[in-house]
Amino acid sequence: MFKLFVISMLIINSIFWGFYPVSEISPHQRFINYLGLNYRVNTYFHIFIGLMFYLLSVVISHSMIN
């Protein structure tokens, strides 16, 4: 059951990062600004992070560990 919960959270996170538009008012950019970092996220960063979360969920779902 815990494995299913983790996979669900990773998929939701993948959708959130992969499809959320990049803008100055996006939650991602606001969080980076809140941390005081001088970094602008771009489209490729969003796609990369979304893809990584998706691949991690696939690896966990197909693992033999229960």
N, CA, C and O atoms as a printed pandas DataFrame, in Angstrom:
     atom_number atom_name residue_name chain_id  residue_number  x_coord  y_coord  z_coord
0              1         N          MET        A               1    0.820   -1.193    0.000
1              2        CA          MET        A               1    0.000    0.000    0.000
2              3         C          MET        A               1    0.866    1.261    0.000
3              4         O          MET        A               1    0.558    2.239   -0.680
4              5         N          PHE        A               2    1.951    1.221    0.771
5              6        CA          PHE        A               2    2.857    2.364    0.818
6              7         C          PHE        A               2    3.497    2.597   -0.552
7              8         O          PHE        A               2    3.685    3.742   -0.964
8              9         N          LYS        A               3    3.828    1.520   -1.253
9             10        CA          LYS        A               3    4.423    1.618   -2.584
10            11         C          LYS        A               3    3.463    2.322   -3.546
11            12         O          LYS        A               3    3.882    3.165   -4.340
12            13         N          LEU        A               4    2.190    1.977   -3.473
13            14        CA          LEU        A               4    1.180    2.611   -4.322
14            15         C          LEU        A               4    1.059    4.103   -4.012
15            16         O          LEU        A               4    0.908    4.919   -4.921
16            17         N          PHE        A               5    1.125    4.451   -2.745
17            18        CA          PHE        A               5    1.066    5.856   -2.350
18            19         C          PHE        A               5    2.271    6.633   -2.899
19            20         O          PHE        A               5    2.114    7.739   -3.414
20            21         N          VAL        A               6    3.456    6.061   -2.788
21            22        CA          VAL        A               6    4.671    6.729   -3.284
22            23         C          VAL        A               6    4.604    6.907   -4.799
23            24         O          VAL        A               6    4.942    7.969   -5.320
24            25         N          ILE        A               7    4.169    5.870   -5.498
25            26        CA          ILE        A               7    4.052    5.961   -6.956
26            27         C          ILE        A               7    3.029    7.026   -7.344
27            28         O          ILE        A               7    3.254    7.785   -8.287
28            29         N          SER        A               8    1.925    7.089   -6.636
29            30        CA          SER        A               8    0.899    8.101   -6.926
30            31         C          SER        A               8    1.434    9.512   -6.718
31            32         O          SER        A               8    1.179   10.403   -7.527
32            33         N          MET        A               9    2.172    9.712   -5.640
33            34        CA          MET        A               9    2.751   11.039   -5.381
34            35         C          MET        A               9    3.777   11.419   -6.454
35            36         O          MET        A               9    3.841   12.575   -6.871
36            37         N          LEU        A              10    4.567   10.457   -6.894
37            38        CA          LEU        A              10    5.548   10.736   -7.940
38            39         C          LEU        A              10    4.877   11.084   -9.265
39            40         O          LEU        A              10    5.337   11.976   -9.977
40            41         N          ILE        A              11    3.802   10.391   -9.597
41            42        CA          ILE        A              11    3.076   10.685  -10.841
42            43         C          ILE        A              11    2.425   12.060  -10.773
43            44         O          ILE        A              11    2.477   12.820  -11.740
44            45         N          ILE        A              12    1.818   12.382   -9.646
45            46        CA          ILE        A              12    1.216   13.711   -9.484
46            47         C          ILE        A              12    2.284   14.791   -9.583
47            48         O          ILE        A              12    2.079   15.821  -10.225
48            49         N          ASN        A              13    3.429   14.550   -8.941
49            50        CA          ASN        A              13    4.529   15.499   -9.012
50            51         C          ASN        A              13    5.048   15.626  -10.442
51            52         O          ASN        A              13    5.395   16.724  -10.878
52            53         N          SER        A              14    5.102   14.528  -11.166
53            54        CA          SER        A              14    5.537   14.551  -12.557
54            55         C          SER        A              14    4.607   15.407  -13.415
55            56         O          SER        A              14    5.067   16.197  -14.240
56            57         N          ILE        A              15    3.306   15.246  -13.218
57            58        CA          ILE        A              15    2.341   16.052  -13.969
58            59         C          ILE        A              15    2.469   17.518  -13.589
59            60         O          ILE        A              15    2.440   18.394  -14.454
60            61         N          PHE        A              16    2.609   17.781  -12.303
61            62        CA          PHE        A              16    2.742   19.161  -11.828
62            63         C          PHE        A              16    3.957   19.847  -12.445
63            64         O          PHE        A              16    3.844   20.972  -12.932
64            65         N          TRP        A              17    5.109   19.194  -12.432
65            66        CA          TRP        A              17    6.323   19.792  -12.989
66            67         C          TRP        A              17    6.323   19.783  -14.506
67            68         O          TRP        A              17    6.792   20.738  -15.126
68            69         N          GLY        A              18    5.810   18.731  -15.116
69            70        CA          GLY        A              18    5.895   18.602  -16.559
70            71         C          GLY        A              18    4.939   19.483  -17.337
71            72         O          GLY        A              18    5.249   19.895  -18.455
72            73         N          PHE        A              19    3.781   19.778  -16.763
73            74        CA          PHE        A              19    2.770   20.510  -17.517
74            75         C          PHE        A              19    2.480   21.918  -17.009
75            76         O          PHE        A              19    1.783   22.680  -17.678
76            77         N          TYR        A              20    2.993   22.267  -15.860
77            78        CA          TYR        A              20    2.710   23.594  -15.321
78            79         C          TYR        A              20    3.518   24.626  -16.101
79            80         O          TYR        A              20    4.724   24.448  -16.271
80            81         N          PRO        A              21    2.894   25.694  -16.577
81            82        CA          PRO        A              21    3.614   26.659  -17.412
82            83         C          PRO        A              21    4.658   27.458  -16.614
83            84         O          PRO        A              21    4.499   27.722  -15.422
84            85         N          VAL        A              22    5.705   27.820  -17.309
85            86        CA          VAL        A              22    6.774   28.609  -16.712
86            87         C          VAL        A              22    6.374   30.081  -16.759
87            88         O          VAL        A              22    6.040   30.606  -17.821
88            89         N          SER        A              23    6.407   30.740  -15.611
89            90        CA          SER        A              23    6.124   32.168  -15.559
90            91         C          SER        A              23    6.696   32.738  -14.264
91            92         O          SER        A              23    7.181   32.003  -13.404
92            93         N          GLU        A              24    6.632   34.039  -14.147
93            94        CA          GLU        A              24    7.150   34.708  -12.949
94            95         C          GLU        A              24    6.289   34.402  -11.721
95            96         O          GLU        A              24    6.778   34.427  -10.592
96            97         N          ILE        A              25    5.016   34.118  -11.947
97            98        CA          ILE        A              25    4.121   33.878  -10.814
98            99         C          ILE        A              25    3.870   32.395  -10.557
99           100         O          ILE        A              25    3.003   32.044   -9.758
100          101         N          SER        A              26    4.627   31.518  -11.233
101          102        CA          SER        A              26    4.442   30.087  -10.997
102          103         C          SER        A              26    4.911   29.720   -9.594
103          104         O          SER        A              26    5.804   30.374   -9.055
104          105         N          PRO        A              27    4.333   28.702   -9.004
105          106        CA          PRO        A              27    4.748   28.299   -7.648
106          107         C          PRO        A              27    6.225   27.921   -7.578
107          108         O          PRO        A              27    6.870   28.126   -6.550
108          109         N          HIS        A              28    6.758   27.374   -8.661
109          110        CA          HIS        A              28    8.166   26.987   -8.671
110          111         C          HIS        A              28    9.064   28.213   -8.543
111          112         O          HIS        A              28    9.996   28.238   -7.739
112          113         N          GLN        A              29    8.767   29.225   -9.349
113          114        CA          GLN        A              29    9.588   30.440   -9.326
114          115         C          GLN        A              29    9.406   31.200   -8.019
115          116         O          GLN        A              29   10.365   31.774   -7.501
116          117         N          ARG        A              30    8.209   31.213   -7.487
117          118        CA          ARG        A              30    7.989   31.881   -6.194
118          119         C          ARG        A              30    8.781   31.214   -5.080
119          120         O          ARG        A              30    9.333   31.893   -4.214
120          121         N          PHE        A              31    8.838   29.883   -5.100
121          122        CA          PHE        A              31    9.596   29.161   -4.086
122          123         C          PHE        A              31   11.093   29.455   -4.214
123          124         O          PHE        A              31   11.780   29.638   -3.209
124          125         N          ILE        A              32   11.590   29.499   -5.439
125          126        CA          ILE        A              32   13.012   29.831   -5.654
126          127         C          ILE        A              32   13.287   31.249   -5.195
127          128         O          ILE        A              32   14.315   31.506   -4.570
128          129         N          ASN        A              33   12.391   32.168   -5.492
129          130        CA          ASN        A              33   12.559   33.553   -5.037
130          131         C          ASN        A              33   12.509   33.640   -3.518
131          132         O          ASN        A              33   13.253   34.417   -2.919
132          133         N          TYR        A              34   11.633   32.847   -2.883
133          134        CA          TYR        A              34   11.510   32.835   -1.429
134          135         C          TYR        A              34   12.808   32.362   -0.774
135          136         O          TYR        A              34   13.199   32.860    0.281
136          137         N          LEU        A              35   13.463   31.402   -1.408
137          138        CA          LEU        A              35   14.730   30.901   -0.886
138          139         C          LEU        A              35   15.879   31.890   -1.086
139          140         O          LEU        A              35   16.962   31.708   -0.530
140          141         N          GLY        A              36   15.644   32.920   -1.868
141          142        CA          GLY        A              36   16.661   33.939   -2.098
142          143         C          GLY        A              36   17.650   33.570   -3.191
143          144         O          GLY        A              36   18.719   34.172   -3.288
144          145         N          LEU        A              37   17.307   32.594   -4.010
145          146        CA          LEU        A              37   18.194   32.184   -5.092
146          147         C          LEU        A              37   17.949   33.052   -6.321
147          148         O          LEU        A              37   16.808   33.402   -6.621
148          149         N          ASN        A              38   18.984   33.386   -7.008
149          150        CA          ASN        A              38   18.875   34.198   -8.217
150          151         C          ASN        A              38   18.941   33.265   -9.424
151          152         O          ASN        A              38   19.948   33.221  -10.130
152          153         N          TYR        A              39   17.871   32.529   -9.651
153          154        CA          TYR        A              39   17.823   31.545  -10.734
154          155         C          TYR        A              39   16.452   31.590  -11.381
155          156         O          TYR        A              39   15.433   31.649  -10.693
156          157         N          ARG        A              40   16.431   31.561  -12.704
157          158        CA          ARG        A              40   15.182   31.535  -13.461
158          159         C          ARG        A              40   15.006   30.143  -14.051
159          160         O          ARG        A              40   15.838   29.693  -14.840
160          161         N          VAL        A              41   13.931   29.460  -13.676
161          162        CA          VAL        A              41   13.672   28.154  -14.272
162          163         C          VAL        A              41   13.136   28.346  -15.674
163          164         O          VAL        A              41   12.396   29.293  -15.940
164          165         N          ASN        A              42   13.509   27.450  -16.570
165          166        CA          ASN        A              42   13.028   27.531  -17.941
166          167         C          ASN        A              42   12.218   26.286  -18.287
167          168         O          ASN        A              42   12.031   25.408  -17.445
168          169         N          THR        A              43   11.750   26.212  -19.496
169          170        CA          THR        A              43   10.902   25.112  -19.934
170          171         C          THR        A              43   11.628   23.777  -19.869
171          172         O          THR        A              43   11.044   22.772  -19.465
172          173         N          TYR        A              44   12.884   23.761  -20.260
173          174        CA          TYR        A              44   13.644   22.512  -20.257
174          175         C          TYR        A              44   13.831   21.967  -18.842
175          176         O          TYR        A              44   13.832   20.753  -18.639
176          177         N          PHE        A              45   13.984   22.843  -17.881
177          178        CA          PHE        A              45   14.102   22.418  -16.488
178          179         C          PHE        A              45   12.813   21.737  -16.036
179          180         O          PHE        A              45   12.857   20.697  -15.378
180          181         N          HIS        A              46   11.680   22.312  -16.383
181          182        CA          HIS        A              46   10.385   21.725  -16.021
182          183         C          HIS        A              46   10.206   20.357  -16.671
183          184         O          HIS        A              46    9.772   19.410  -16.015
184          185         N          ILE        A              47   10.533   20.252  -17.942
185          186        CA          ILE        A              47   10.393   18.980  -18.647
186          187         C          ILE        A              47   11.335   17.939  -18.060
187          188         O          ILE        A              47   10.946   16.783  -17.891
188          189         N          PHE        A              48   12.565   18.327  -17.749
189          190        CA          PHE        A              48   13.537   17.401  -17.182
190          191         C          PHE        A              48   13.085   16.878  -15.820
191          192         O          PHE        A              48   13.136   15.673  -15.575
192          193         N          ILE        A              49   12.647   17.766  -14.937
193          194        CA          ILE        A              49   12.202   17.351  -13.607
194          195         C          ILE        A              49   10.958   16.463  -13.705
195          196         O          ILE        A              49   10.863   15.455  -13.005
196          197         N          GLY        A              50   10.011   16.829  -14.563
197          198        CA          GLY        A              50    8.814   16.005  -14.750
198          199         C          GLY        A              50    9.160   14.625  -15.277
199          200         O          GLY        A              50    8.585   13.629  -14.838
200          201         N          LEU        A              51   10.091   14.558  -16.212
201          202        CA          LEU        A              51   10.515   13.275  -16.760
202          203         C          LEU        A              51   11.223   12.432  -15.703
203          204         O          LEU        A              51   11.022   11.219  -15.647
204          205         N          MET        A              52   12.041   13.050  -14.875
205          206        CA          MET        A              52   12.746   12.308  -13.826
206          207         C          MET        A              52   11.773   11.715  -12.801
207          208         O          MET        A              52   11.936   10.568  -12.385
208          209         N          PHE        A              53   10.769   12.487  -12.394
209          210        CA          PHE        A              53    9.773   11.963  -11.464
210          211         C          PHE        A              53    8.984   10.819  -12.092
211          212         O          PHE        A              53    8.672    9.835  -11.420
212          213         N          TYR        A              54    8.661   10.945  -13.373
213          214        CA          TYR        A              54    7.931    9.875  -14.049
214          215         C          TYR        A              54    8.769    8.609  -14.135
215          216         O          TYR        A              54    8.280    7.520  -13.832
216          217         N          LEU        A              55   10.029    8.739  -14.547
217          218        CA          LEU        A              55   10.900    7.572  -14.652
218          219         C          LEU        A              55   11.135    6.920  -13.289
219          220         O          LEU        A              55   11.205    5.695  -13.190
220          221         N          LEU        A              56   11.253    7.725  -12.255
221          222        CA          LEU        A              56   11.412    7.174  -10.908
222          223         C          LEU        A              56   10.174    6.383  -10.498
223          224         O          LEU        A              56   10.292    5.332   -9.867
224          225         N          SER        A              57    8.999    6.874  -10.847
225          226        CA          SER        A              57    7.781    6.134  -10.515
226          227         C          SER        A              57    7.694    4.828  -11.294
227          228         O          SER        A              57    7.207    3.832  -10.759
228          229         N          VAL        A              58    8.155    4.807  -12.547
229          230        CA          VAL        A              58    8.160    3.577  -13.338
230          231         C          VAL        A              58    9.135    2.572  -12.730
231          232         O          VAL        A              58    8.813    1.390  -12.611
232          233         N          VAL        A              59   10.317    3.033  -12.346
233          234        CA          VAL        A              59   11.313    2.134  -11.751
234          235         C          VAL        A              59   10.776    1.538  -10.447
235          236         O          VAL        A              59   10.931    0.342  -10.202
236          237         N          ILE        A              60   10.155    2.359   -9.624
237          238        CA          ILE        A              60    9.614    1.851   -8.351
238          239         C          ILE        A              60    8.456    0.885   -8.603
239          240         O          ILE        A              60    8.345   -0.136   -7.925
240          241         N          SER        A              61    7.601    1.197   -9.563
241          242        CA          SER        A              61    6.453    0.321   -9.809
242          243         C          SER        A              61    6.855   -1.035  -10.378
243          244         O          SER        A              61    6.152   -2.022  -10.164
244          245         N          HIS        A              62    7.972   -1.100  -11.098
245          246        CA          HIS        A              62    8.405   -2.355  -11.678
246          247         C          HIS        A              62    9.480   -3.058  -10.861
247          248         O          HIS        A              62   10.013   -4.080  -11.292
248          249         N          SER        A              63    9.799   -2.532   -9.708
249          250        CA          SER        A              63   10.805   -3.171   -8.869
250          251         C          SER        A              63   10.218   -4.392   -8.182
251          252         O          SER        A              63    9.001   -4.506   -8.034
252          253         N          MET        A              64   11.073   -5.288   -7.772
253          254        CA          MET        A              64   10.624   -6.517   -7.116
254          255         C          MET        A              64   10.410   -6.332   -5.615
255          256         O          MET        A              64    9.913   -7.239   -4.947
256          257         N          ILE        A              65   10.771   -5.194   -5.090
257          258        CA          ILE        A              65   10.621   -4.934   -3.651
258          259         C          ILE        A              65    9.165   -4.616   -3.360
259          260         O          ILE        A              65    8.577   -3.758   -4.018
260          261         N          ASN        A              66    8.588   -5.278   -2.406
261          262        CA          ASN        A              66    7.176   -5.028   -2.068
262          263         C          ASN        A              66    7.055   -4.111   -0.906
263          264         O          ASN        A              66    5.943   -3.792   -0.485
